[in-house]
Amino acid sequence: MKKLATLISFLIVGLVSYWSFIDMKPQKPLQESSDPTEFSMNNALMHLKNISLNVHHVGSTEHKTVQKYIVAELEKLGLKPHIQTQTVINKKWFAGTTTENIIAKIEGDQNSKSLVLLSHYDSGPHSSFGASDAGSGVVTILEGVRAFLAKNTKPKNDIIIVISDAEELGLLGAQAFVNHHEWAKNVGLVLNFEARGSGGPSYMLMETNGKNGKLLSEFVKANPTYPAANSLMYSIYKKLPNDTDLTVFREQGDIEGFNFAFIGDHFDYHTAQDTYERIDHTTLSHQADYFTTTLNHFAYANLNDLKSDKDYVYVNFPGIKLLSYPFS
């Protein structure tokens, strides 16, 4: 009986562990649909192939080519993108340049806080083709916004698309937007799409100067299919020197936000292996799921007050997606 109990216990632990991992991201790429309001993986991959044809770091000829491509695609959606040209200096990283952010707005029907959709279009400043970092984020926004606009329903909140520049040099485009663009003054929340590898599940990391209670509650309401997240991960992230554009929004604008980033196959990060051919299509599908669920929720949610007086511990759990309880 003792051996049987041990075997059953081992099987239960093994099955729960297996279930936990396969429940963290899609097991196959997003299937194509004839419904124009659905996210199309084919469209996203077409954009990604075009964006990552060549290395396109700040100052390169291809950097301007990618910029023109993104602007043209936003115009095809009926938007009116503009280039924010601003010289900024990051004293922490001893970096500076004249940034060229690509910015567009979808007007909401109420006088409320704005939602920012954020990623960056410059590649690493040497050999990277920038397919994952952060072409994946750019194409998730381009295709996700197309599907959202196809619904022909006006959002409650203004939606601001910020495809930032010079992230790789020191988060300079984000700094230019937060400190110098008039639209930054009314931002209530940011959804940032990033990568530090070319595959694996995409993890949700919050950025907040306060406590996470309301942010977590709203994230759960958005109901992403595969919410890969735990509070320990953010506790570790805060102690590391790594930052994203969203860090600038939090530190310099006191603006809350969510990072969605994947870190599998990390050896591709900032190398010539960050290519269109190597990106995991199920990972891109995971980003698409985050984008569509959170955009459809936060475009209509109350973004005026996401501060909280409570912290929650949270972790993935099979079946219920996220298990959470007050830190107290």
C-alpha positions, 0 to 999 in steps of 0.5 A: 500500500505504501508503494502504491501511495508513493506511485499515485503521489508521484503520478499526481505531481507529474501530471499537475506539473505537465498540465501547468506547463502545457497550459502556459501557451498555445500548443499550436499556432492560431488558426486562420478565420474568414472573420475579418474581426479575428487576428490573422496569423498570416497577416502578422507573419507577412508584416514580420517578414517585411520588417525583419528582412535586414538589420535596422538599428538606429542610424542604418538605411533600413531603419528608415525603410522599416519606419516608412513601412509601419507608417504606410500600414497604419495609414492603410488602417485609416489612421493618421500616424505622425513622427515625433522627432525629439532629441533625448539623453539617458543619463543613466545609460550615457546614451542620446540620439534624435528619436523618431517615434511612430504615433497614431490615435484611435479616438474614444467617445468619452473624456477619459484616460488613454490606453497606450499600445507600445512596442519598438521598431529599432533592432539591436545595434549590431547584427540582430534582424529584430524579428522577435525583439521587437518585430513581434510586438510591432506586428502584434499591434498592427494586426491586432489593431486591424482586427479591432477596427474591423468591428466598427465600434468606437472605444470608450478610451482613446487608444494611442499606438506608440511604436517607439524608436531607439529602445535599444540605445537606452529606452530613448523613444519612450523617454521622448514620448513620456517627457515631450509628447502632449498625449502622454499627459493623459495616459492611464495604462500601457500594454507593452509587447517585448521579447528577450528570445525567440520562443517559449511562453510570453510572461506578463509582468506588471509595472507599478509604483504602488500595489498590484491589487487593481491591476491584477483584478483588471487583468483577470477580467480581461480573461486571457486564455493563457495568462503565464504570470506569477508575482515572484517573477516580478519581484526578481525582475525589479532587482535586475538591471534589465528595463523596458520602455514601460519602465520609463512610463512608470518611473518618469510618468507614474503610469501603470502598465503590463509587459508581455514578453517571451524569453525562450531560446534566449541565445537568439537575443540580440544576435544574427539568429533573431530572424523571421525563420526562427520565431516560434509561431505558437509564441506569436499566437500567445502574444496575439491572445494577450493583445486581443483580450486586453485591448478588448477589455481596457479599451472600455475599462475605467483607466482613471484610477488603477492605484491600489492599497493591496498587494496580491500574490498570484501564480499560474494554476491548472484549470483556474488560470491564475490563483491569487490571494492577498499578500497579507 
